[in-house]
């Protein structure tokens, strides 16, 4: 029997090696905050539960194949179980139990993660408006009256309430080590609570495909102590340049920019959750026209956008000094 099953075992082993070869750095399973930890626990519970089901199914399959195989001197086995209420009840009850066992902890986690983490629910959360625009992230701190592009600072051990929206394409805000993703859409606002329990720099990105610049639609999250965060916020407010409407309009152009810092926010004149047409109007004011990316006109338009972005970066001379 083992000789017959050997090809299947070999195939399964090769498939496992192939599928797991890209999982050497599974940061989702190495959370640095309570939200990520709860989601990690739910993922592992689901995996182990489903692995148990697979083992039971494979064991029963192997037992039945071996016990009722065709062999010499076999008396034969020809069951007549048509219309068995007992069997029909069993194979309906078992899937229902499986669905319930997976649904209850999932629903509990979904509802619990809609609010701040349990251990810090009494603390006032830091509010950050996260706005996606092809292909950059703009972070506004309304209480500190500062704004950053493609990076943000947060204090450790304090809940952070992200108010998510988009200036154009639907994006997905995701910091794998801090928690799961949530969509950011033009014309509406979604909320996501995250928290970092350890100081460090965590990679964030847009996890929803949004075109040619999607790969680099990323940002850095730097968690630090309360004192360091307050110092950074006060220095940024004092030293960084103010954000002008003209500069912000240029950020609405599709493209990439470096990390940038400003001592005022775009919330003073636009809220993309209430004005979903702003980015399109800004592009029209700047004379931008959408072209096929690989056409001659598209390449010329891309070069023009890159030049505008370079000018914008040069006008913001303090971005790098406050980014780290």
C-alpha positions, 0 to 999 in steps of 0.5 A, a space after each residue: 500500500 505504501 508503495 502505491 501512496 508514495 507518489 502522492 506523498 512526494 507530490 504533497 511534499 514538493 507542493 509544500 516546499 514550493 508554497 512555503 518557500 516565500 513565507 520565510 518572513 511571516 511578519 503577520 505572525 510576529 505582531 507588535 501590538 494587541 490588535 495584531 496579536 488578537 488577529 494572529 491568535 484567530 489565524 492560528 486557531 483557524 489553521 490548527 482547527 482546519 488541520 485537525 479536520 484534514 487529519 481526521 478526513 485523511 485518516 478515515 479515507 486511508 482506513 476505508 481504502 485499506 479496509 475495503 480494498 479489493 483482495 483475495 478471499 474477500 467476502 465483499 461489502 455491499 451496504 444498502 444505506 439508501 435513505 439513512 436518516 442517521 447518516 444524513 443527520 451526521 453529515 449535516 451536523 458535523 459541517 454546522 459544528 465546524 462553521 459555528 466553531 470558526 464563526 464565533 471567535 471570528 465574529 467576537 474578534 471583528 466586533 472587539 477590534 472596532 474599538 480601542 484595545 481592551 488594555 488601553 481603552 481608557 486612554 485618549 487615542 491619538 487621531 490620525 487622518 490617513 489619505 491615500 492618493 496614487 501612489 502616496 500616503 498623506 497623514 494628518 495630525 489634527 490635534 498637533 496641526 502637522 502633516 506627513 507624507 509616506 511616514 508617520 510617528 506614533 507613541 507606543 502603548 497608546 491607541 491610535 485611531 486612523 480615519 481612512 479615506 482616499 483622494 482617488 482609487 480605493 486603497 487598503 491601509 495595512 501595517 502587518 505587524 500592528 493589525 489587519 487592513 481596512 479599505 480607504 475610499 473616496 467620498 467616505 471615511 472608515 476607522 481603524 484602531 491600532 497600537 504598537 507595544 514596542 518601539 521600532 519602525 514598521 512597514 505599511 503599505 496599500 494592499 489593494 492593487 491600484 495600477 502601475 505605481 502600486 508596488 511602491 505605495 508604501 509608508 513607514 510607521 515609527 513607534 516611540 515613547 510619549 516624550 519622544 513623540 511630543 518632542 518630534 511633534 513640537 519640533 515639526 510644528 516649529 520648524 517644518 514649512 506650512 503646506 500650501 494649497 498649491 503644494 497639496 494640489 501637486 500631491 494629487 498628481 499620480 506618482 511617487 514622492 519622498 517622505 515629506 513634513 509640513 506644519 499645517 494640514 490639508 484638512 483646513 480646506 478639504 476633507 476627501 470623505 466629503 469632497 471626493 472630486 477634489 483630486 480630479 479638480 486639482 489635476 484639471 487645474 494643473 492641466 493633467 490628462 489621463 493617458 495610456 501609461 505605455 503610449 508616447 503621450 502617456 510616457 511624456 505625461 509621466 515625465 511631466 509628473 515626475 518633474 512636478 514631484 521633484 519641484 515639490 520635494 525641493 520646495 519642502 526642504 525639511 522633510 528628511 530632517 523630521 522623518 527619522 
